[in-house]
Amino acid sequence: MLPIPNGGIEPNLLYRAMFIRLIREFKPALILTHRPNSYHPDHRYTSLLVQDSSFVVTVPDNCPEVPALRHNPTVLYMCRGFRAV
């Protein structure tokens, strides 16, 4: 859980740095995230932040206090099958 209130996430540099640090510390090979066109703004922005952050986790100048990864993780998007009830 991140210290971000529900409905409060937005794609900015502060949160991107937070995501870069988390990805580097965890060192995942695979990240599952929300789809970029989700109905919920937190989901959309999380997807965007994961995409942007996972791209630069190998760049040492971004968040230099956490060692850069050697490889970018694979990012997959979760889908949601909506059905009429």
Beta strands, then each sheet from edge to edge (+ up, - down):
strand 1: 30-33
strand 2: 74-77
sheet 1: 1+ 2+
end
